[in-house]
Amino acid sequence: MTIEKPAYWAVLPAGVRYDETLPASAKLLYAEISSLTNQEGYCYASNAYFMALYGISDATVRTPSAGRPSGGSTRGSIPRQPPRLTPRQK
């Protein structure tokens, strides 16, 4: 697996940064997801990507978001196809 290390900036909102219930690894993953989202408009990375990039376990990738769908800071969705773009009318 080729590990891409994008040079895009990351966003870590105050609500995530100061959330005492989130471990530091979850905050770092949030920032990485933000960075990848800036590149394509959505995060395309798998858990395996984050595991290889940071040398962490699958449990570390999964645990930060476990049990937080209603009060959490992220919303996960996997697009079946990329959105179709239409040319701008002149």
C-alpha positions, 0 to 999 in steps of 0.5 A: 500500500502506498501511503500518501502524506498530503501537504494540505492543511487540517482543521481542528475545531475548538469543539473537537480540540477541547473535548475531554472525552476524546483521546489525542489520537482521535483528535489527530485522526479528525485533523487527518480526515479534514486534510484528506477532505480538503483534497477531494471534497470527501475522505477516501481513506480506509482504516488500513490507510490510517493504520499504516500512516501512523503505525496504529492498531485497528482498535485505535482507529475505530475506538475514538468514534465508537458510541458517538454518532449522535453527539459526535463531531463527524458524520460518516458516509460512503458515496457509492459514486462520486458526485457528477459535476455539470459544467458551469453555464456561461 
